[in-house]
Amino acid sequence: MQTQKELVTALLAALAQDGDINLHEYPIHVTYQTTLRLEGEVANIVAKRKARRIAVHLSALTTIEDCLRLRPGERRIGKALLDAAVDALSQEPAFRDLHVRTAHTATAPADQWIGVDVSGCMIRLDGQVGSLSHRRLAEVIAWWVPGCCDVHNHLRVQPAEQDNDDEISDAIRLVLEKDPLLHAENIRISTRERRVTLDGSVHSPEQERMAVYDCWYVPGVHDVRDRLRVLQ
């Protein structure tokens, strides 16, 4: 059995070997006291998700304290970020029957609602939605808000649904169709054991990158295999 120090050393070595994680430019601080904790700033959502997956795989721990944050493209915190997140969720057609509000609003929530709060550049979602796809879409929209560096998704699904690979594929399809930077009609999605494969074609390397990022934004995805072709 590895000691705590040996596990931290092995984890840092594994992170350094991953091509999507740049420890030189974006150092990750790993500690293991009562829980295994990852802390630092990362370049993008791929690095954040993969760092956590590597930590889970190496440690076999069910609880990882993930304090990694994305470096935002623009600085927006506090009320400015809160207003932007509430606006983005309120304007989403899939949420037209939900009550989107700030977490501190005193009015009684509806049967389905999303409460939004911020701490610095982190967005927290609370409330109750009607499907796993709605829960996933809400998180992705929060990630898309300019200035957001982290999302804590505490939304409950009522009635409860059983998660599966088809549900993840459906959520990714929904997200890709809503991304204004993508033309997703030629992208095919398949998921097996939470590992997603993208096939088909896109119109530019930027669209290819955004399609991969969008998959990683979806909670529950464990890996993304990119088989997309860029049309010339």
N, C-alpha and C positions, 0 to 999 in steps of 0.2 A: 504494500500500500504506500502511495506517495505521501510524503509530508506536505504540509502547506507550502513550504518554500520550494520544494521540488515541483509542485503543481504550477506555481506561479512562473517558475523558470521555463517549464515545458510549454506553458500557454504563450508566453512571450515569444518563444522560438517558433511556435506554430503560426502566430500572427505575423511574424516577420517573413515567413515563407509564402504567405498568400499574396498574390499579385494585385488584389484589389485593396489591400491595406498597406498604407505607406507610413510605417512607424518613424521614419526619419523626419518627414515633414509634419506628421500628425501623431505624436507620441501618445500611446495608451498606457495609463497607469493602472497596474493590476495589483490588488491587495486581497489577502485572504485572512480575515480575522474570524468572526463568527459566520460571515457569508463571503462568497467570492464576488468581488466588486471590480467593474470596469469603469474607468473614468478618463475623460479627455475629449478632445475635439477631433472629429473625423471629416473627411472630404465630402462624403455623400452617403446616401442611404444604403448602398451596397456594402460599404465598409462597416457601417454600424450593425447591420443585420448579420453579416458574415462573422464579425468578431464575436457576437453573442453565440452564434451557432457553434463556432470553434470551441468556445468556453464550455458550452453544454456538453459537446461531444467528448472533450478531454476530461472533464471533471466528473461527468455522470451525475451532476447535481441538478435537482429540479428547480432550485431557486438561484438565479443569478441577478445580482444588483447591477443593472445596466444603466450607468450614468453617462454614457457616451452621447455627445451632441453634435449635430451637423454644424459646419461653419456656414452661417446664413449668407446669402448673396447680398442682402441689405439688412441694415440694423433697424429692427422694429420691436419694441418691447411694451409691456404695460397696456394701457388703454388703446393705443394705436393697434397693437397686435390683436387684442381682444375684439375690438370693433371689426377688424378685417376678417377674423375667423367667424364671428357671428354672421356677418354679411355673406361670406362665401357659403356657409351651410344653409342660411335662409334662402338663398337664391337657387339652390340645387332643386330641380324639379322633382327628384325622387323623394324629397323631404317636404313636399307641399302640404302633407297632412300631419306633419310633426310641428311641435312648438319648440322653436330654437330660442334660447334665452341665455343670458349671462347667469353664472352660477349663483349670484347674489340677488337675483330677482325674487321679490317676495311673493309674487302671484303663484297660486297652486298650479303644478304642472298638469298637462293633459295625460291621457293614457300612454301616448308615445311622445317623448320629448328628448331634447338634447340640451344639456347644460354645459356652458363653455366657461372656462376660467384660464387665466394665464399666470405664470410665475416667471418673470424675466422673459426669455424667448421660448419657454415651454408652454404648450397648449394641453390642457386637461379636458377630457370629455367625460361627462357623467350623464345618466339618464336611462331611458328605456326605448328600444326600437323593436320593430316587428320581424326582423330577419337578420341572419348573419351577414347577408350582402349589404344591408343598410349599415350595420356596425362597421364593416370593412370600408365601405365607401366614405363614411363620415371620417374615419381616420385618415384616409388618403387625401381627402379635401383639406383636412387640417394640415397635413404635411405640405400641401401645395401653397399654403398661405405664405406670401413673401415675408421673410423674417423669422419663420418658425425654425427652431433648432431641435425640437423633440416633441413627441406626442405621447401622452399617457391616456390610453383608451380604457375607461371603466364603464363603457356602455353595456347594459344588460339586454339580452334578447328575450322577449316574451310574446308568444309562448316559446319555450326553449326549442332549439333545433339541433339535430345531430350533424356535426361537421363532417365533411368528406372531401375527396379530391374534386368531384364534380362541382361542389359548392365553391371551392377555391377558383376553379376555371371560370365559373359564371361571374364571380366577383371581379376577376381580372378582365374579362371581356367587358363588363360594365365600366370599369375604370379606363380601359384603353379607348372606348368609344367616347368617353367624356373628356379626355385629354385634348385641349384645343391645339396642342402642338403636333398631334398625330393624325394620320389618315390610316385607321386601323382595319379597313375593310379587307385587306389582303393578309392579315395576320391570323394564324391558326394557333390555338392554345390547347395544350394537353397537360394534365397533372397526374402524377403517380407518386404516392406516398409523400405528398406535399412538395414534390420536386416538379417544377414547371418547365415545359419546353415550348419555345416560340419558334414556329415555322412560318414561311411565307416571305413577303417582301415589303420593304418600306422605300421611301423616296430619297432618304439622305442618311448619312451616318448619325446626324443629330437625332433623327426620328428613331433610329435603331437604339441609340443610347437611352432615349426617353422611354421606349417600350420596356427595356430591361429594368430601368429604375422604377417604373410604375408597378411592375411585378413585385419588386422588393418592398415597395411601400405597403403592399397588401399584407396585413398581419396573418401569420400562419404559414407563409411560404418559407420553405427550408433551403431551396436552391433554385437557380434559374439557368437553363441551358439555352443559349442564343444560337439559333440556326437561321436567323433572318438574313435575307439577301438585300443588298442595297441596289436599287435599280439605277442604271446609268442613263 
